Amino acid sequence: MKLSMAKLPTPIEYLPKLSRQYGREIYVKRDDMTELVSSGNKIRKLEFLLADALRKKCDVVFTCGGVQSNHARATAHLSVKLGLKPVLFLRQSQLTDKTTQIQLSSSLKGIEPGHAFELGTNGNLLLDKLLGAQLVFVTTEQYENIDEIYEQYKKEFERTGLRVYTIPEGGSNALGAMGYVYAAGEIVSQVKIDEFDAIYCAVGSGGTYAGLLAGLRFIGYKTQIVGINVTKTPSDRFAEKVTQIIREMKDFGVDVRVEKSEIRIIDDFSGPAYAVPTNSDLECIKQVASSEGIVLDPVYTAKTFRGMLESSSKGQKILFIHTGGLFGLFAQAHRFDQI
Ligand SMILES: *Cc1c(COP(=O)(O)O)cnc(C)c1O
């Protein structure tokens, strides 16, 4: 039912200096250490999703995300390891005229130098390229109707007798979120979770939050789970999505009822836009790295860590889920020039 590709369990570590400084007991679940090339939270979801792809005898894996998507990079890596062909549909928000049409290319060749800079030929994108993933760049508008583009490409693969498996954005459907139901079990085996006031995780596509919440409730724990929204999609939309994912988990044996009131997702730390950090987020990255040696990323975990510090109270014992994202940091290295 699930592959074993992640290095589990990931450790839970105490952060002594930041705990002292902020007057809280801060622990970190090191899901940034789930693997190397496919590190972060997505591998836990992909262990379920790619098992399904293999079971259905698929040859090609489609998924989508932002141009520096951690999920796309992890999908590319694990697909290669399993002998599947990854095709990544990457959203490029500021396309120049020359690149507004979809590019069917397996490399960045043919892209204007100026544009290549915009894309950033580093971070996750560099790994996607090295892993030999087929890259299809799409505009924001095309991304909104990604299913139509999938259909066109799918037909082409099927014409040559290949079967396509499609993974949703962030791997966030009920099957993918099962990865975090398992992670909840792992956490419970490592610490006395009922002694914690709250668990904090990023909300990007909602699967991590949904899985943790369903998992903890399923094993009988009431610990509060706080999601920090890192996107501009309002939290009530995420609450609906989380509820839906949890409802569909019944198909996989996780039959839990979660009230809307139990879902706590905070919108206040999303910054100017998805993947755009504030100066406070950048300062937070520097502070956490220089005090504890833990490196956060500018898209998800810095916003979440800051959100955790600002929305928890003195004396609380809290667990931060470090969901990874290290490669995305290198794609934004230029932002640290002023920090
Ligand atoms: C995708 C991602 C998240 C968000 O997880 P979702 O399950 O999509 O909400 C958090 N952190 C990192 C580093 C990610 O890549």
The ligand as an SDF file (V2000), in Angstrom:
LIG
                    3D

 15 15  0  0  0  0  0  0  0  0999 V2000
    4.5850   21.7780    0.1360 C   0  0  0  0  0  0  0  0  0  0  0  0
    5.2960   22.3060    1.3150 C   0  0  0  0  0  0  0  0  0  0  0  0
    4.5990   22.6920    2.4720 C   0  0  0  0  0  0  0  0  0  0  0  0
    3.1140   22.7190    2.5630 C   0  0  0  0  0  0  0  0  0  0  0  0
    2.5410   21.4600    2.7090 O   0  0  0  0  0  0  0  0  0  0  0  0
    1.0690   21.2050    2.1550 P   0  0  0  0  0  0  0  0  0  0  0  0
    0.7930   19.8100    2.5030 O   0  0  0  0  0  0  0  0  0  0  0  0
    1.1270   21.4680    0.6850 O   0  0  0  0  0  0  0  0  0  0  0  0
    0.1530   22.1790    2.8250 O   0  0  0  0  0  0  0  0  0  0  0  0
    5.3340   23.1120    3.5630 C   0  0  0  0  0  0  0  0  0  0  0  0
    6.6780   23.1810    3.5120 N   0  0  0  0  0  0  0  0  0  0  0  0
    7.3840   22.8500    2.4170 C   0  0  0  0  0  0  0  0  0  0  0  0
    8.8510   22.9960    2.4470 C   0  0  0  0  0  0  0  0  0  0  0  0
    6.7080   22.3910    1.2880 C   0  0  0  0  0  0  0  0  0  0  0  0
    7.4150   22.0660    0.2000 O   0  0  0  0  0  0  0  0  0  0  0  0
  1  2  1  0
  2  3  1  0
  2 14  2  0
  3  4  1  0
  3 10  2  0
  4  5  1  0
  5  6  1  0
  6  7  2  0
  6  8  1  0
  6  9  1  0
 10 11  1  0
 11 12  2  0
 12 13  1  0
 12 14  1  0
 14 15  1  0
M  END
$$$$
